[in-house]
Every structure is written in structure tokens, then in C-alpha cells.
């Protein structure tokens, strides 16, 4: 991990962060307050950023690659709740506010680069910049609604309907997510996903 100021690709990283849906409208003075708090970190495919049940909470802004939010039971069965990629973020903010352990893991689907900071530092920053806080909390609520809608979709739509909904709502991710991961997200076998994908082509 390294600070932005000392990173060899700092100019590119700054441009990427300024395209992020939370950070893109921040004035220079607010950006100057945030940048020193951020660390740049890279993760290999499959590597966890945070683990379910942890109390070590962080905020992530995605620069390159795809993350997944996933829950698992004691027997190791997993359910993928969402994917997220460049210009987006993931967070453990709700768990922080509720003073509970993180109820899911966040892991790299592909090789990933993020800007990260601890949740205490992020919350302190938000308290200093209320407009950013309001925008961020709106996105957290939207994210929670997205996860709920996906869970409902698994129960109400058949297999072709689930795939069609994903392709309609996540065009930016089509073709980028490994087949096994996408099949798991849609509660399909990889073979069924392959058949449906061929049929849709």
C-alpha cells in the first residue's frame, strides 16, 4: 500500500478518483482534505479485502477491476449479493453505524486496485463535509435497495429472466465477470448459464 502523493501513477489515480460517483463533485478544498487519508492497495483475483464477521471496517473506492460482496454460512455455501467495478465503491458503513460485525465479505473478482481508508477516518471526513456525507448515504441506501432487489429477483424470475435482468442493468460488467462467478450470482449452474448465453446471442 502507498499514499497517492508517493505513488508513481498518482496523476492517473487522481483522475480515476475524480470520476468516482461519490467523489466526482467535490471541490478542490475537500479533495485536498481527503487525499492524504487514502492508501492505494492492489489485490489478486479471489483475495478478500474484508472478511465476514470482521470488526475492522474500511471504505473502498475502486480504481481498476471488479469486487463482489458475498455472504457465506458455516458450511461454506456462498451467495453473491452484488458486483461493483470502476467509478463505484464498497463499504462497511452500515455495520459501523449499527456497531455490528460486517455481515458479508468483500473480495476481488479480478485483479483489483482500490483507494482505501479506515472507517473511522472516513466517518470523520464525512462529518466535516456534509454535502459529501449526504451523497454517500444516498448511495449506501441505493446499494442496499439493489441487493434487496437482486434477492427478490432470485425468487420471482426464472433462469432466462434473471440473466436478462443482469444484462439489462449491468451492461458495463457483461463479459468481464468469470462464468462461475456470474452463475453463482444468478443461482444457476455454469452449464445452464452457458446454454442461456448461447441462446441469447
MDAnalysis code that builds the backbone (N, CA, C; Angstrom):
import MDAnalysis as mda
import numpy as np

u = mda.Universe.empty(603, n_residues=201, atom_resindex=np.repeat(np.arange(201), 3), trajectory=True)
u.add_TopologyAttr("name", ["N", "CA", "C"] * 201)
u.add_TopologyAttr("resid", np.arange(1, 202))
u.add_TopologyAttr("resname", ["UNK", "UNK", "UNK", "UNK", "UNK", "UNK", "UNK", "UNK", "UNK", "UNK", "UNK", "UNK", "UNK", "UNK", "UNK", "UNK", "UNK", "UNK", "UNK", "UNK", "UNK", "UNK", "UNK", "UNK", "UNK", "UNK", "UNK", "UNK", "UNK", "UNK", "UNK", "UNK", "UNK", "UNK", "UNK", "UNK", "UNK", "UNK", "UNK", "UNK", "UNK", "UNK", "UNK", "UNK", "UNK", "UNK", "UNK", "UNK", "UNK", "UNK", "UNK", "UNK", "UNK", "UNK", "UNK", "UNK", "UNK", "UNK", "UNK", "UNK", "UNK", "UNK", "UNK", "UNK", "UNK", "UNK", "UNK", "UNK", "UNK", "UNK", "UNK", "UNK", "UNK", "UNK", "UNK", "UNK", "UNK", "UNK", "UNK", "UNK", "UNK", "UNK", "UNK", "UNK", "UNK", "UNK", "UNK", "UNK", "UNK", "UNK", "UNK", "UNK", "UNK", "UNK", "UNK", "UNK", "UNK", "UNK", "UNK", "UNK", "UNK", "UNK", "UNK", "UNK", "UNK", "UNK", "UNK", "UNK", "UNK", "UNK", "UNK", "UNK", "UNK", "UNK", "UNK", "UNK", "UNK", "UNK", "UNK", "UNK", "UNK", "UNK", "UNK", "UNK", "UNK", "UNK", "UNK", "UNK", "UNK", "UNK", "UNK", "UNK", "UNK", "UNK", "UNK", "UNK", "UNK", "UNK", "UNK", "UNK", "UNK", "UNK", "UNK", "UNK", "UNK", "UNK", "UNK", "UNK", "UNK", "UNK", "UNK", "UNK", "UNK", "UNK", "UNK", "UNK", "UNK", "UNK", "UNK", "UNK", "UNK", "UNK", "UNK", "UNK", "UNK", "UNK", "UNK", "UNK", "UNK", "UNK", "UNK", "UNK", "UNK", "UNK", "UNK", "UNK", "UNK", "UNK", "UNK", "UNK", "UNK", "UNK", "UNK", "UNK", "UNK", "UNK", "UNK", "UNK", "UNK", "UNK", "UNK", "UNK", "UNK", "UNK", "UNK", "UNK", "UNK", "UNK", "UNK", "UNK", "UNK"])
u.atoms.positions = np.array([
    [0.841, -1.196, 0.000],
    [0.000, 0.000, 0.000],
    [0.875, 1.244, 0.000],
    [0.390, 2.285, -0.643],
    [1.157, 3.529, -0.674],
    [0.203, 4.718, -0.737],
    [0.683, 5.853, -0.266],
    [-0.087, 7.086, -0.353],
    [-0.117, 7.564, -1.803],
    [-1.151, 8.331, -2.140],
    [-1.275, 8.824, -3.510],
    [-0.077, 9.701, -3.869],
    [0.326, 10.577, -2.956],
    [1.386, 11.536, -3.243],
    [2.685, 10.861, -3.672],
    [2.991, 9.686, -3.117],
    [4.240, 8.996, -3.434],
    [4.068, 7.898, -4.480],
    [2.861, 7.722, -5.000],
    [2.612, 6.649, -5.971],
    [3.093, 7.062, -7.364],
    [3.782, 6.185, -8.085],
    [4.288, 6.560, -9.419],
    [3.184, 6.874, -10.431],
    [1.963, 6.361, -10.211],
    [0.848, 6.637, -11.119],
    [-0.154, 7.604, -10.484],
    [0.335, 8.506, -9.653],
    [-0.559, 9.368, -8.873],
    [-1.465, 10.231, -9.748],
    [-0.976, 10.692, -10.895],
    [-1.826, 11.545, -11.739],
    [-3.000, 10.753, -12.310],
    [-2.737, 9.529, -12.756],
    [-3.813, 8.664, -13.262],
    [-4.798, 8.338, -12.149],
    [-4.281, 8.030, -10.973],
    [-5.138, 7.686, -9.832],
    [-6.039, 8.857, -9.465],
    [-5.486, 10.062, -9.469],
    [-6.308, 11.234, -9.158],
    [-7.442, 11.409, -10.163],
    [-7.137, 11.197, -11.442],
    [-8.178, 11.295, -12.468],
    [-9.257, 10.235, -12.254],
    [-8.841, 9.008, -11.923],
    [-9.808, 7.935, -11.686],
    [-10.700, 8.257, -10.492],
    [-10.116, 8.748, -9.415],
    [-10.906, 9.070, -8.232],
    [-11.900, 10.194, -8.512],
    [-11.522, 11.124, -9.348],
    [-12.410, 12.241, -9.637],
    [-13.551, 11.851, -10.584],
    [-13.532, 10.596, -11.062],
    [-14.655, 10.046, -11.821],
    [-15.570, 9.206, -10.937],
    [-15.180, 9.016, -9.669],
    [-15.969, 8.169, -8.774],
    [-17.309, 8.828, -8.449],
    [-18.355, 8.025, -8.351],
    [-19.709, 8.560, -8.185],
    [-19.883, 9.328, -6.879],
    [-19.074, 9.043, -5.862],
    [-19.155, 9.782, -4.607],
    [-18.287, 11.029, -4.642],
    [-17.126, 10.940, -5.282],
    [-16.111, 11.982, -5.182],
    [-16.116, 12.982, -6.326],
    [-16.845, 12.711, -7.390],
    [-16.676, 13.490, -8.628],
    [-17.078, 14.954, -8.505],
    [-17.933, 15.285, -7.576],
    [-18.393, 16.671, -7.474],
    [-17.721, 17.432, -6.343],
    [-16.690, 16.867, -5.738],
    [-16.045, 17.536, -4.605],
    [-15.211, 18.722, -5.060],
    [-15.296, 19.850, -4.379],
    [-14.414, 20.977, -4.700],
    [-12.973, 20.663, -4.298],
    [-12.048, 21.464, -4.802],
    [-10.625, 21.226, -4.582],
    [-10.288, 21.194, -3.098],
    [-10.871, 22.075, -2.325],
    [-10.549, 22.135, -0.895],
    [-10.937, 20.845, -0.180],
    [-12.052, 20.256, -0.571],
    [-12.495, 18.997, 0.047],
    [-11.600, 17.848, -0.413],
    [-11.266, 17.848, -1.701],
    [-10.363, 16.823, -2.212],
    [-9.016, 16.869, -1.483],
    [-8.511, 18.077, -1.229],
    [-7.233, 18.223, -0.535],
    [-7.292, 17.695, 0.889],
    [-8.479, 17.698, 1.464],
    [-8.672, 17.130, 2.801],
    [-8.686, 15.601, 2.757],
    [-9.245, 15.046, 1.685],
    [-9.389, 13.589, 1.586],
    [-8.118, 12.889, 1.133],
    [-7.422, 13.439, 0.155],
    [-6.314, 12.706, -0.472],
    [-5.278, 12.164, 0.522],
    [-4.849, 12.929, 1.510],
    [-3.843, 12.383, 2.426],
    [-4.328, 11.201, 3.257],
    [-5.643, 11.001, 3.325],
    [-6.200, 9.896, 4.113],
    [-6.216, 8.582, 3.340],
    [-6.073, 8.650, 2.008],
    [-6.249, 7.474, 1.155],
    [-4.948, 6.695, 0.974],
    [-5.077, 5.381, 0.940],
    [-3.978, 4.488, 0.590],
    [-4.357, 3.728, -0.672],
    [-3.398, 3.492, -1.539],
    [-3.634, 2.711, -2.753],
    [-3.195, 1.275, -2.491],
    [-4.087, 0.341, -2.751],
    [-3.799, -1.072, -2.492],
    [-4.230, -1.902, -3.697],
    [-3.516, -2.992, -3.927],
    [-3.847, -3.923, -5.011],
    [-4.099, -5.309, -4.434],
    [-5.054, -6.016, -5.053],
    [-5.448, -7.340, -4.585],
    [-5.478, -8.300, -5.763],
    [-5.068, -9.526, -5.504],
    [-5.116, -10.567, -6.525],
    [-6.538, -11.108, -6.657],
    [-6.817, -11.718, -7.791],
    [-8.118, -12.365, -8.020],
    [-8.407, -13.346, -6.894],
    [-9.590, -13.219, -6.292],
    [-10.003, -14.104, -5.216],
    [-9.602, -13.640, -3.824],
    [-8.771, -12.625, -3.726],
    [-8.274, -12.181, -2.421],
    [-9.337, -11.352, -1.693],
    [-9.557, -11.604, -0.398],
    [-10.540, -10.819, 0.348],
    [-9.985, -9.452, 0.751],
    [-10.832, -8.437, 0.682],
    [-10.484, -7.115, 1.197],
    [-10.930, -6.989, 2.647],
    [-12.129, -7.502, 2.936],
    [-12.612, -7.634, 4.311],
    [-13.337, -8.969, 4.413],
    [-13.347, -9.527, 5.611],
    [-13.975, -10.834, 5.833],
    [-15.258, -10.685, 6.652],
    [-16.229, -11.505, 6.307],
    [-17.480, -11.550, 7.048],
    [-17.195, -11.777, 8.535],
    [-17.849, -10.994, 9.388],
    [-17.659, -11.125, 10.824],
    [-16.575, -10.229, 11.398],
    [-15.834, -9.557, 10.532],
    [-14.751, -8.691, 10.999],
    [-15.314, -7.411, 11.618],
    [-14.545, -6.829, 12.514],
    [-14.887, -5.514, 13.049],
    [-13.897, -4.456, 12.574],
    [-12.986, -4.848, 11.678],
    [-12.008, -3.925, 11.100],
    [-12.598, -3.376, 9.800],
    [-13.230, -2.221, 9.877],
    [-14.069, -1.745, 8.777],
    [-13.363, -0.679, 7.951],
    [-13.637, -0.715, 6.641],
    [-12.963, 0.198, 5.719],
    [-13.915, 0.676, 4.637],
    [-13.468, 1.724, 3.950],
    [-14.153, 2.295, 2.793],
    [-13.256, 2.090, 1.579],
    [-13.842, 1.625, 0.459],
    [-13.072, 1.343, -0.746],
    [-13.646, 2.110, -1.935],
    [-12.754, 2.754, -2.696],
    [-13.102, 3.352, -3.981],
    [-12.352, 2.579, -5.053],
    [-13.086, 2.034, -6.020],
    [-12.490, 1.111, -6.989],
    [-11.869, 1.905, -8.141],
    [-10.594, 1.639, -8.386],
    [-9.869, 2.270, -9.482],
    [-9.822, 1.369, -10.711],
    [-9.525, 0.089, -10.503],
    [-9.466, -0.898, -11.591],
    [-9.971, -2.231, -11.069],
    [-10.747, -2.943, -11.917],
    [-11.168, -4.287, -11.570],
    [-12.576, -4.361, -10.997],
    [-12.935, -5.556, -10.540],
    [-14.289, -5.854, -10.078],
    [-14.231, -6.486, -8.690],
    [-15.105, -6.002, -7.801],
    [-15.278, -6.588, -6.472],
    [-16.622, -7.291, -6.390],
    [-16.726, -8.210, -5.426],
    [-18.015, -8.814, -5.120],
    [-18.266, -8.712, -3.620],
    [-19.514, -8.596, -3.270],
    [-19.965, -8.674, -1.881],
    [-20.638, -10.031, -1.728],
    [-20.213, -10.811, -0.747],
    [-20.653, -12.205, -0.647],
    [-20.877, -12.586, 0.806],
    [-21.912, -13.386, 1.042],
    [-22.179, -13.935, 2.377],
    [-22.019, -15.440, 2.310],
    [-21.623, -16.039, 3.428],
    [-21.466, -17.495, 3.469],
    [-21.973, -18.019, 4.800],
    [-22.395, -19.296, 4.794],
    [-22.841, -19.924, 6.033],
    [-21.705, -20.783, 6.602],
    [-21.867, -21.330, 7.810],
    [-20.781, -22.114, 8.411],
    [-20.349, -23.321, 7.580],
    [-21.235, -23.802, 6.709],
    [-20.891, -24.938, 5.849],
    [-20.124, -24.517, 4.594],
    [-19.936, -23.215, 4.421],
    [-19.155, -22.721, 3.294],
    [-19.962, -22.393, 2.061],
    [-21.292, -22.543, 2.105],
    [-22.120, -22.180, 0.951],
    [-22.177, -20.661, 0.835],
    [-21.957, -20.146, -0.375],
    [-21.873, -18.704, -0.580],
    [-23.026, -18.177, -1.429],
    [-23.362, -16.920, -1.187],
    [-24.319, -16.199, -2.022],
    [-23.704, -14.842, -2.343],
    [-23.569, -14.546, -3.635],
    [-23.031, -13.261, -4.062],
    [-24.170, -12.241, -4.091],
    [-23.973, -11.140, -3.387],
    [-25.011, -10.117, -3.272],
    [-24.918, -9.054, -4.352],
    [-23.699, -8.723, -4.770],
    [-23.542, -7.689, -5.784],
    [-22.123, -7.723, -6.332],
    [-21.989, -7.176, -7.542],
    [-20.685, -6.888, -8.135],
    [-20.554, -5.371, -8.254],
    [-19.334, -4.885, -8.214],
    [-19.106, -3.458, -8.410],
    [-17.739, -3.255, -9.042],
    [-17.615, -2.192, -9.832],
    [-16.394, -2.001, -10.622],
    [-15.989, -0.529, -10.608],
    [-15.162, -0.160, -11.571],
    [-14.581, 1.184, -11.633],
    [-15.651, 2.276, -11.516],
    [-15.271, 3.362, -10.879],
    [-16.074, 4.554, -10.572],
    [-17.081, 4.319, -9.446],
    [-17.130, 3.113, -8.899],
    [-18.061, 2.787, -7.814],
    [-17.260, 2.567, -6.528],
    [-17.951, 2.109, -5.499],
    [-17.309, 1.915, -4.204],
    [-17.942, 0.728, -3.497],
    [-17.286, 0.280, -2.429],
    [-17.937, -0.617, -1.474],
    [-17.519, -0.192, -0.086],
    [-18.309, -0.636, 0.894],
    [-18.196, -0.035, 2.210],
    [-18.737, -0.973, 3.282],
    [-18.326, -0.723, 4.514],
    [-18.920, -1.391, 5.676],
    [-19.581, -0.346, 6.585],
    [-20.035, 0.746, 5.972],
    [-20.566, 1.895, 6.703],
    [-21.787, 1.530, 7.541],
    [-22.714, 0.752, 6.984],
    [-23.931, 0.419, 7.730],
    [-23.594, -0.372, 8.991],
    [-22.678, -1.335, 8.880],
    [-22.272, -2.105, 10.050],
    [-21.601, -1.208, 11.085],
    [-20.796, -0.255, 10.613],
    [-20.150, 0.692, 11.523],
    [-21.198, 1.480, 12.308],
    [-22.205, 1.988, 11.593],
    [-23.239, 2.780, 12.243],
    [-24.058, 1.945, 13.226],
    [-24.278, 0.688, 12.896],
    [-25.080, -0.185, 13.752],
    [-24.250, -0.854, 14.839],
    [-22.909, -0.624, 14.795],
    [-21.992, -1.212, 15.780],
    [-22.093, -2.735, 15.812],
    [-22.121, -3.327, 14.620],
    [-22.167, -4.782, 14.475],
    [-21.015, -5.236, 13.584],
    [-20.599, -6.504, 13.687],
    [-19.586, -7.016, 12.746],
    [-20.099, -6.944, 11.309],
    [-19.187, -6.923, 10.365],
    [-19.560, -6.858, 8.949],
    [-20.290, -8.146, 8.564],
    [-21.513, -8.057, 8.005],
    [-22.295, -9.268, 7.723],
    [-21.970, -9.927, 6.383],
    [-20.930, -9.480, 5.699],
    [-20.554, -10.024, 4.395],
    [-19.057, -9.846, 4.209],
    [-18.517, -10.545, 3.231],
    [-17.131, -10.334, 2.809],
    [-17.122, -9.490, 1.545],
    [-16.024, -8.784, 1.320],
    [-15.773, -8.091, 0.058],
    [-14.503, -8.694, -0.511],
    [-14.568, -9.199, -1.752],
    [-13.434, -9.908, -2.337],
    [-13.233, -9.487, -3.782],
    [-12.010, -9.690, -4.268],
    [-11.658, -9.347, -5.645],
    [-12.115, -10.442, -6.602],
    [-12.896, -10.063, -7.595],
    [-13.311, -10.999, -8.657],
    [-12.225, -11.088, -9.717],
    [-11.598, -9.964, -10.001],
    [-10.459, -9.864, -10.915],
    [-9.316, -9.221, -10.123],
    [-8.188, -9.037, -10.742],
    [-7.166, -8.207, -10.106],
    [-7.746, -6.815, -9.895],
    [-7.530, -6.255, -8.714],
    [-8.211, -5.018, -8.325],
    [-7.208, -4.029, -7.736],
    [-7.424, -2.764, -8.079],
    [-6.730, -1.670, -7.389],
    [-7.787, -0.757, -6.790],
    [-7.600, -0.403, -5.523],
    [-8.545, 0.466, -4.833],
    [-7.804, 1.576, -4.096],
    [-8.542, 2.640, -3.818],
    [-8.128, 3.617, -2.814],
    [-8.943, 3.298, -1.572],
    [-8.269, 3.175, -0.439],
    [-8.949, 2.725, 0.772],
    [-8.605, 3.645, 1.938],
    [-9.512, 3.661, 2.923],
    [-9.219, 4.319, 4.187],
    [-10.063, 3.677, 5.267],
    [-9.616, 3.787, 6.492],
    [-10.333, 3.173, 7.600],
    [-11.680, 3.859, 7.788],
    [-12.653, 3.120, 8.305],
    [-13.976, 3.696, 8.515],
    [-13.958, 4.848, 9.512],
    [-13.186, 4.781, 10.618],
    [-13.145, 5.968, 11.497],
    [-12.681, 7.228, 10.777],
    [-11.667, 7.109, 9.910],
    [-11.193, 8.283, 9.167],
    [-12.237, 8.758, 8.152],
    [-12.916, 7.820, 7.490],
    [-13.943, 8.188, 6.519],
    [-15.111, 8.894, 7.217],
    [-15.539, 8.371, 8.357],
    [-16.657, 8.983, 9.079],
    [-16.281, 10.383, 9.560],
    [-15.065, 10.546, 10.056],
    [-14.614, 11.879, 10.477],
    [-14.599, 12.851, 9.296],
    [-14.147, 12.366, 8.138],
    [-14.155, 13.196, 6.932],
    [-15.580, 13.595, 6.560],
    [-16.518, 12.635, 6.597],
    [-17.908, 12.930, 6.252],
    [-18.507, 13.971, 7.185],
    [-18.160, 13.919, 8.464],
    [-18.702, 14.884, 9.418],
    [-18.190, 16.295, 9.125],
    [-17.040, 16.382, 8.490],
    [-16.508, 17.706, 8.123],
    [-17.102, 18.224, 6.819],
    [-17.690, 17.337, 6.014],
    [-18.158, 17.715, 4.672],
    [-19.549, 17.116, 4.444],
    [-20.553, 17.841, 4.894],
    [-21.918, 17.307, 4.949],
    [-22.474, 17.003, 3.559],
    [-22.126, 17.795, 2.543],
    [-22.654, 17.509, 1.200],
    [-22.160, 16.145, 0.701],
    [-20.902, 15.830, 0.970],
    [-20.379, 14.518, 0.593],
    [-21.082, 13.432, 1.399],
    [-21.311, 13.686, 2.665],
    [-21.996, 12.711, 3.524],
    [-23.392, 12.400, 2.997],
    [-24.137, 13.431, 2.622],
    [-25.496, 13.211, 2.106],
    [-25.472, 12.386, 0.821],
    [-24.537, 12.691, -0.077],
    [-24.432, 11.955, -1.328],
    [-24.029, 10.500, -1.054],
    [-23.082, 10.323, -0.155],
    [-22.615, 8.983, 0.189],
    [-23.733, 8.157, 0.830],
    [-24.450, 8.723, 1.789],
    [-25.506, 7.960, 2.463],
    [-26.635, 7.609, 1.510],
    [-26.913, 8.489, 0.536],
    [-27.888, 8.140, -0.501],
    [-27.425, 6.921, -1.289],
    [-26.135, 6.890, -1.655],
    [-25.612, 5.750, -2.411],
    [-25.629, 4.479, -1.582],
    [-25.384, 4.591, -0.281],
    [-25.458, 3.410, 0.587],
    [-26.878, 2.849, 0.593],
    [-27.870, 3.717, 0.673],
    [-29.268, 3.265, 0.641],
    [-29.615, 2.657, -0.717],
    [-29.131, 3.283, -1.796],
    [-29.378, 2.732, -3.132],
    [-28.755, 1.350, -3.273],
    [-27.562, 1.212, -2.738],
    [-26.856, -0.071, -2.779],
    [-27.646, -1.144, -2.029],
    [-28.163, -0.804, -0.853],
    [-28.949, -1.765, -0.069],
    [-30.230, -2.148, -0.809],
    [-30.842, -1.179, -1.480],
    [-32.040, -1.480, -2.279],
    [-31.702, -2.391, -3.452],
    [-30.532, -2.177, -4.051],
    [-30.082, -3.015, -5.160],
    [-29.903, -4.465, -4.712],
    [-29.300, -4.654, -3.544],
    [-29.109, -6.010, -3.011],
    [-30.458, -6.663, -2.734],
    [-31.389, -5.908, -2.163],
    [-32.712, -6.455, -1.883],
    [-33.429, -6.838, -3.176],
    [-33.330, -5.980, -4.190],
    [-33.980, -6.277, -5.474],
    [-33.397, -7.543, -6.093],
    [-32.077, -7.722, -5.981],
    [-31.451, -8.928, -6.520],
    [-31.963, -10.171, -5.796],
    [-32.071, -10.106, -4.479],
    [-32.560, -11.249, -3.701],
    [-33.986, -11.611, -4.102],
    [-34.822, -10.594, -4.292],
    [-36.205, -10.840, -4.734],
    [-36.213, -11.460, -6.117],
    [-35.328, -10.968, -6.997],
    [-35.246, -11.490, -8.363],
    [-34.966, -12.984, -8.379],
    [-34.112, -13.446, -7.484],
    [-33.775, -14.874, -7.441],
    [-34.998, -15.730, -7.157],
    [-35.968, -15.175, -6.445],
    [-37.173, -15.922, -6.090],
    [-38.281, -15.783, -7.128],
    [-38.348, -14.626, -7.792],
    [-39.508, -14.341, -8.639],
    [-39.280, -14.587, -10.126],
    [-38.027, -14.533, -10.602],
    [-37.775, -14.691, -12.032],
    [-37.188, -16.068, -12.328],
    [-37.522, -16.596, -13.507],
    [-36.912, -17.852, -13.931],
    [-35.488, -17.574, -14.422],
    [-34.792, -18.637, -14.806],
    [-33.373, -18.501, -15.170],
    [-33.158, -17.517, -16.324],
    [-33.904, -17.630, -17.450],
    [-33.709, -16.645, -18.526],
    [-34.006, -15.216, -18.078],
    [-34.994, -15.057, -17.201],
    [-35.338, -13.727, -16.712],
    [-34.239, -13.133, -15.844],
    [-33.614, -13.970, -15.030],
    [-32.520, -13.476, -14.183],
    [-31.338, -13.023, -15.028],
    [-31.001, -13.809, -16.047],
    [-29.897, -13.427, -16.924],
    [-30.232, -12.160, -17.698],
    [-31.453, -12.062, -18.217],
    [-31.857, -10.884, -18.992],
    [-31.808, -9.629, -18.119],
    [-32.231, -9.750, -16.879],
    [-32.200, -8.590, -15.982],
    [-30.762, -8.147, -15.718],
    [-29.867, -9.105, -15.492],
    [-28.465, -8.752, -15.262],
    [-27.890, -8.036, -16.483],
    [-28.142, -8.560, -17.667],
    [-27.572, -7.970, -18.883],
    [-28.147, -6.581, -19.140],
    [-29.383, -6.367, -18.726],
    [-30.014, -5.052, -18.918],
    [-29.481, -4.024, -17.912],
    [-29.304, -4.437, -16.659],
    [-28.947, -3.497, -15.604],
    [-27.443, -3.339, -15.416],
    [-26.650, -4.265, -15.935],
    [-25.206, -4.239, -15.696],
    [-24.433, -4.438, -17.004],
    [-24.775, -3.634, -17.996],
    [-24.125, -3.781, -19.298],
    [-22.616, -3.585, -19.214],
    [-22.171, -2.752, -18.269],
    [-20.740, -2.490, -18.135],
    [-19.963, -3.705, -17.638],
    [-20.658, -4.675, -17.039],
    [-19.992, -5.863, -16.493],
    [-20.120, -7.088, -17.394],
    [-20.989, -7.016, -18.402],
    [-21.203, -8.165, -19.282],
    [-19.887, -8.536, -19.982],
    [-19.499, -9.785, -19.875],
    [-18.271, -10.271, -20.494],
    [-17.033, -10.099, -19.636],
    [-17.151, -9.421, -18.503],
    [-15.986, -9.175, -17.647],
    [-15.941, -10.097, -16.423],
    [-17.084, -10.655, -16.046],
    [-17.156, -11.486, -14.842],
    [-16.967, -12.949, -15.230],
    [-16.087, -13.678, -14.557],
    [-15.915, -15.111, -14.857],
    [-17.248, -15.855, -14.778],
    [-17.413, -16.812, -15.676],
    [-18.690, -17.521, -15.804],
    [-19.125, -18.160, -14.482],
    [-18.173, -18.742, -13.759],
    [-18.517, -19.393, -12.493],
    [-19.078, -18.387, -11.491],
    [-18.490, -17.186, -11.442],
    [-18.954, -16.148, -10.519],
    [-20.342, -15.646, -10.908],
    [-20.548, -15.405, -12.202],
    [-21.843, -14.916, -12.653],
    [-22.924, -15.966, -12.435],
    [-22.610, -17.224, -12.683],
    [-23.580, -18.306, -12.449],
    [-23.985, -18.343, -10.981],
    [-23.022, -18.203, -10.101],
    [-23.321, -18.199, -8.667],
    [-24.224, -17.027, -8.301],
    [-23.930, -15.857, -8.840],
    [-24.730, -14.667, -8.561],
    [-26.183, -14.859, -8.997],
    [-26.367, -15.532, -10.131],
    [-27.709, -15.733, -10.685],
    [-28.371, -17.020, -10.189],
    [-27.679, -17.743, -9.302],
    [-28.168, -19.013, -8.761],
    [-28.441, -20.019, -9.877],
    [-27.463, -20.124, -10.782],
    [-27.525, -21.068, -11.895],
    [-26.286, -21.953, -11.865],
    [-26.342, -23.087, -12.551],
    [-25.126, -23.850, -12.782],
    [-24.372, -23.200, -13.949],
    [-23.049, -23.344, -13.998],
    [-22.311, -22.800, -15.148],
    [-22.812, -23.343, -16.476],
    [-23.267, -24.604, -16.490],
    [-23.770, -25.217, -17.731],
    [-25.058, -24.528, -18.184],
    [-25.953, -24.255, -17.226],
    [-27.204, -23.562, -17.573],
    [-26.905, -22.156, -18.078],
    [-25.966, -21.472, -17.428],
    [-25.596, -20.128, -17.873],
    [-25.042, -20.158, -19.296],
    [-24.175, -21.126, -19.589],
    [-23.630, -21.241, -20.943],
    [-24.734, -21.453, -21.971],
    [-25.683, -22.307, -21.644],
    [-26.776, -22.582, -22.574],
    [-27.626, -21.347, -22.816],
    [-27.940, -20.625, -21.737],
    [-28.751, -19.412, -21.868],
    [-28.019, -18.322, -22.631],
    [-26.693, -18.223, -22.408],
    [-25.897, -17.212, -23.088],
    [-25.848, -17.490, -24.592],
    [-25.685, -18.767, -24.950],
    [-25.701, -19.124, -26.375],
    [-27.051, -18.808, -27.008],
    [-28.098, -19.088, -26.280],
    [-29.442, -18.860, -26.803],
    [-29.714, -17.372, -26.994],
    [-29.137, -16.543, -26.089],
    [-29.373, -15.095, -26.162],
    [-28.526, -14.422, -27.236],
    [-27.462, -15.093, -27.673],
    [-26.539, -14.475, -28.635],
    [-27.175, -14.329, -30.004],
])
